[in-house]
């Protein structure tokens, strides 16, 4: 490659299509962080019909080029074969970045796959069935020489142990924080104080455990409410059952998915954000809350301990009693609340999309060099 020739990097962006998710936010942030880097960027989506919707979702400066890619048949084939190569669908590239646990086989391009967590390895019973195919696809890619990007060092340790990847092909690079708009000065959305929870209703988020903690807390805090923002998922039934069984169900509100402006207002006005996940890969909502100045109470898992650090109050996962006690300490102590707000803002300032983009560019250069 000539010194002044830019690397051709093709980034898989299927997660931008459909209902926004945490992975979608990560992909959007990574793509945005790459604009302005010395790269020739393009994006593609592994989809049969929806690929035509992709280009309008991309940041300025990144185009989409590809033929139709039927997701299920291709992923079934790629789990046991290195053909067809992704270049058959997207043309030539120096590096292909699979941003959602899967990186397609290539003919000549170097390969990078982002692995956010290993829920499907450690807690398969908490996963949607579609996620259970990821370990085999990651394992095959690693065996064929792909590099792996992790967003938390704790996940890097898990990836090393599970897939035996060498240290020179494992890259730790944190993400930035998805930007929320400045909340408008309009009247509060809720008149009573409330605890906020954000996330898809899936088992690893342990939202039924949060309901149990709220039941303990609501006995002493008579006006307190609990608000859950997030779409239904494969844990919705358990969550709805927990709410139905709560003696304080009239003080529990589920909003479903909200746009960023509405989420920002709810987050800014909340007494605290509760994030009781059993297992996490990065954790955008607590970082968003910390950045906006809302105290955070979260589970003391390896990744959240790393990303939230001392900026939040961490409690043992799966313990409603500990969660209730921690939330009560924030509600009842102005000193505790102030310390968490200051510590949270300081911790959130460590995460930057600019640093992420610069880091990805360096990783791409190494992947291309070693292909």
C-alpha positions in Angstrom: 0.0 0.0 0.0 1.3 3.5 -0.9 2.0 5.8 2.0 -0.7 8.3 1.0 -3.3 5.7 0.2 -6.1 5.5 2.7 -7.2 2.3 4.3 -10.5 1.0 2.9 -12.6 0.1 5.9 -16.0 -1.5 5.6 -18.0 -1.3 8.8 -21.0 -3.6 9.4 -23.9 -1.4 10.5 -27.0 -3.7 10.6 -27.7 -2.6 14.2 -28.7 0.8 13.0 -31.8 -0.6 11.3 -35.0 -1.1 13.3 -35.6 -0.3 16.9 -32.6 1.4 18.6 -30.6 -0.8 20.9 -27.4 -0.5 23.0 -25.5 -2.1 20.1 -27.1 0.3 17.7 -25.9 3.2 19.9 -22.4 1.8 20.0 -22.3 1.3 16.2 -23.7 4.8 15.6 -21.1 6.3 18.0 -18.2 4.4 16.5 -19.2 5.4 12.9 -19.5 9.0 14.0 -16.1 8.9 15.7 -14.4 7.7 12.5 -15.6 10.6 10.4 -12.5 12.8 9.8 -10.1 10.0 10.3 -7.7 9.3 7.5 -9.8 6.3 6.2 -11.9 5.5 3.2 -15.1 4.4 5.0 -18.1 2.5 3.9 -20.9 0.7 5.7 -23.0 -2.4 5.0 -25.9 -4.3 6.5 -26.4 -8.0 6.6 -30.0 -7.9 5.4 -32.0 -8.9 2.4 -34.6 -6.1 2.1 -33.6 -3.3 4.5 -30.2 -2.4 3.1 -31.7 0.5 1.2 -32.7 2.2 4.5 -29.1 2.2 5.8 -27.6 5.1 3.9 -29.9 7.7 5.5 -28.9 6.5 9.0 -25.2 7.0 8.4 -23.1 10.0 9.5 -22.2 12.4 6.6 -19.1 11.2 4.8 -19.8 7.5 5.1 -21.6 5.8 2.2 -23.2 2.4 1.9 -22.3 0.0 -0.9 -23.4 -3.7 -1.2 -25.5 -6.3 -2.7 -28.3 -8.0 -0.8 -27.1 -10.2 2.0 -29.7 -12.6 3.4 -28.8 -12.7 7.1 -30.0 -16.1 8.3 -28.7 -18.2 5.4 -25.4 -16.4 5.3 -24.8 -16.7 9.1 -25.7 -20.4 8.9 -23.1 -20.9 6.1 -20.5 -18.7 7.7 -20.7 -20.8 10.9 -19.1 -23.7 9.1 -17.5 -22.3 5.9 -15.3 -19.4 4.8 -17.3 -18.9 1.6 -18.8 -16.8 0.2 -16.4 -14.0 1.2 -18.0 -10.7 2.2 -16.1 -9.0 -0.7 -18.6 -10.8 -3.0 -21.3 -8.4 -1.5 -19.4 -5.2 -0.7 -16.4 -5.1 -3.0 -12.8 -4.6 -2.1 -11.7 -3.6 1.4 -8.5 -3.6 3.5 -10.3 -4.2 6.8 -13.8 -5.4 7.6 -15.2 -4.5 11.0 -18.0 -6.7 12.4 -19.6 -4.5 15.0 -22.0 -7.0 16.5 -20.2 -10.3 17.5 -20.0 -11.5 13.9 -17.4 -10.6 11.2 -17.9 -12.2 7.8 -15.2 -14.3 6.2 -13.0 -12.3 3.8 -10.9 -13.1 0.7 -8.0 -10.7 1.4 -9.3 -8.1 3.9 -8.2 -8.1 7.6 -11.0 -8.8 10.0 -12.0 -7.2 13.3 -15.0 -8.2 15.4 -16.4 -6.2 18.4 -17.5 -8.4 21.3 -19.4 -6.5 24.0 -20.0 -9.3 26.5 -20.2 -13.0 26.8 -23.7 -13.3 28.2 -24.4 -16.2 25.8 -21.5 -18.1 27.3 -22.0 -17.4 31.0 -25.8 -17.1 31.1 -27.3 -18.8 28.0 -30.5 -19.1 29.9 -30.8 -15.3 29.9 -30.3 -14.9 26.2 -32.6 -14.7 23.2 -32.1 -17.9 21.1 -30.6 -15.8 18.2 -27.6 -14.9 20.4 -26.6 -18.4 21.1 -25.0 -18.8 17.7 -22.4 -16.1 18.5 -19.8 -18.2 20.3 -19.3 -20.5 17.4 -19.0 -17.6 15.0 -16.5 -15.8 17.2 -14.5 -19.0 17.7 -14.3 -19.6 14.0 -13.3 -16.0 13.2 -10.5 -16.1 15.9 -9.3 -19.5 14.6 -9.0 -17.9 11.1 -6.9 -15.0 12.4 -9.5 -12.3 13.1 -8.7 -9.6 15.7 -11.2 -8.8 18.5 -12.2 -5.5 19.9 -13.6 -5.3 23.5 -14.9 -2.2 25.2 -14.0 -3.3 28.7 -10.8 -5.0 29.9 -12.8 -7.4 32.0 -14.5 -8.7 28.8 -11.1 -9.0 27.3 -10.1 -11.4 30.0 -13.2 -13.4 29.4 -12.6 -13.5 25.7 -9.0 -14.6 26.2 -10.1 -17.4 28.5 -12.9 -18.6 26.3 -11.4 -18.3 22.8 -7.7 -18.5 23.5 -6.9 -15.4 21.4 -3.3 -14.1 21.5 -2.7 -10.8 23.2 -1.5 -9.1 20.0 -4.9 -9.7 18.4 -7.0 -8.5 21.3 -7.7 -4.8 21.5 -9.2 -3.0 24.5 -10.8 0.3 23.5 -13.7 1.9 25.5 -16.6 3.6 23.8 -17.8 7.1 24.2 -21.1 8.1 25.8 -24.2 8.5 23.5 -25.1 12.2 23.6 -28.4 13.2 25.1 -29.9 16.7 24.3 -30.0 19.3 27.0 -33.3 18.9 28.8 -35.8 21.6 28.1 -36.9 23.9 30.9 -40.5 22.9 30.6 -42.5 21.6 33.6 -41.6 18.3 35.1 -43.0 15.2 33.4 -43.9 13.7 36.8 -45.0 15.6 39.9 -43.7 13.0 42.4 -40.1 11.9 43.1 -39.1 8.8 41.1 -36.4 6.3 40.5 -35.5 5.7 36.9 -34.5 2.4 35.2 -33.5 2.3 31.5 -33.1 -0.8 29.3 -34.8 -3.5 27.3 -36.9 -5.9 29.4 -34.5 -8.8 29.2 -33.5 -11.3 32.0 -29.9 -10.1 32.6 -31.2 -6.6 33.4 -32.9 -8.1 36.5 -35.9 -5.7 36.4 -38.0 -8.1 38.6 -35.3 -7.7 41.2 -35.6 -3.9 41.0 -39.4 -4.3 41.6 -38.6 -6.3 44.7 -36.2 -3.6 45.9 -38.8 -0.9 45.2 -41.4 -2.8 47.2 -39.0 -2.6 50.2 -38.3 1.1 49.6 -41.8 2.2 48.9 -43.0 1.3 52.4 -41.0 4.2 53.9 -41.0 6.6 50.9 -44.7 7.1 50.5 -44.6 9.4 47.4 -41.8 7.6 45.6 -42.5 6.1 42.1 -40.5 3.8 39.8 -40.3 4.5 36.1 -38.9 2.0 33.6 -38.0 3.3 30.1 -37.3 0.7 27.5 -38.9 -1.7 25.0 -40.3 -5.1 25.6 -37.9 -8.0 25.3 -37.8 -11.7 26.2 -38.0 -10.7 29.9 -41.2 -8.7 29.6 -43.4 -11.4 31.0 -41.4 -11.8 34.2 -41.3 -8.0 34.6 -45.1 -7.6 34.1 -45.7 -10.4 36.6 -43.5 -8.8 39.2 -45.3 -5.5 38.7 -48.7 -7.2 38.9 -47.7 -8.8 42.2 -46.4 -5.6 43.7 -48.5 -3.9 46.5 -47.3 -0.6 45.0 -48.1 -1.4 41.3 -50.0 1.9 41.0 -46.7 3.7 41.6 -44.8 1.8 38.9 -44.8 3.2 35.3 -43.5 1.6 32.1 -43.1 4.1 29.3 -41.8 1.8 26.6 -39.1 3.2 24.2 -38.7 7.0 24.4 -36.8 9.4 22.1 -33.6 11.0 23.4 -35.2 14.3 24.3 -37.8 12.6 26.5 -35.2 10.3 28.1 -33.0 13.2 28.9 -35.7 15.0 30.8 -36.7 11.9 32.7 -33.1 11.2 33.5 -32.3 14.7 34.6 -35.3 14.9 36.9 -34.9 11.4 38.5 -33.8 11.1 42.1 -31.4 8.4 40.8 -30.9 5.8 38.1 -31.1 2.2 39.2 -29.1 -0.3 37.0 -29.4 -3.7 38.6 -27.9 -5.9 35.8 -26.7 -9.3 36.6 -24.1 -9.0 33.9 -23.1 -6.2 31.5 -20.7 -5.4 28.7 -20.4 -1.6 29.0 -23.5 0.1 30.3 -24.5 3.3 28.5 -27.5 4.4 30.7 -25.5 4.8 33.9 -22.7 6.7 32.1 -25.4 8.9 30.5 -26.9 9.6 33.9 -23.5 10.3 35.5 -22.7 12.8 32.7 -26.1 14.6 33.1 -25.7 14.8 36.9 -28.0 12.1 38.1 -26.8 9.7 40.9 -26.4 6.1 39.9 -26.9 2.9 41.9 -25.8 -0.2 40.0 -24.7 -3.8 40.3 -21.2 -4.5 41.4 -20.2 -6.6 38.3 -16.7 -6.7 36.8 -17.5 -4.4 33.9 -19.7 -1.9 35.8 -17.0 -1.7 38.5 -14.6 -0.7 35.6 -16.9 1.8 33.8 -18.8 3.3 36.7 -16.0 3.1 39.2 -16.4 5.3 42.2 -18.8 7.5 40.3 -21.7 5.4 41.4 -22.9 3.3 44.3 -22.3 -0.4 43.6 -24.2 -3.2 45.3 -24.1 -7.1 45.0 -26.1 -8.2 41.9 -29.3 -10.2 42.6 -29.8 -8.7 46.1 -33.0 -6.6 46.4 -32.2 -5.8 50.0 -28.8 -4.3 49.2 -30.2 -2.4 46.3 -33.0 -1.0 48.4 -30.6 0.1 51.1 -28.3 1.8 48.6 -31.2 3.7 46.9 -32.5 4.8 50.3 -29.1 6.2 51.2 -29.2 8.4 48.1 -32.7 9.5 48.8 -32.1 10.3 52.4 -28.6 11.8 52.4 -27.9 15.1 50.6 -24.2 14.5 51.2 -24.3 11.1 49.5 -26.2 12.5 46.6 -23.8 15.4 46.1 -20.8 13.1 46.3 -22.3 10.8 43.6 -23.1 13.6 41.3 -19.6 15.1 41.5 -17.9 11.7 41.2 -20.2 10.6 38.4 -19.4 13.6 36.2 -15.7 13.1 36.8 -15.9 9.5 35.8 -18.1 10.1 32.8 -15.5 12.6 31.5 -13.1 9.8 31.0 -15.1 8.4 28.0 -14.7 10.2 24.7 -15.9 9.3 21.1 -12.9 11.3 19.8 -10.5 8.9 21.6 -12.6 6.0 20.4 -12.2 7.1 16.8 -8.5 7.6 17.1 -8.1 4.2 18.7 -10.2 2.4 16.1 -8.0 3.9 13.3 -4.9 2.6 15.0 -6.5 -0.8 15.4 -7.5 -0.9 11.7 -3.9 -0.1 10.7 -2.6 -3.0 12.7 -5.3 -5.4 11.4 -4.5 -4.4 7.8 -0.8 -4.7 8.3 -1.1 -8.3 9.7 -3.7 -9.6 7.2 
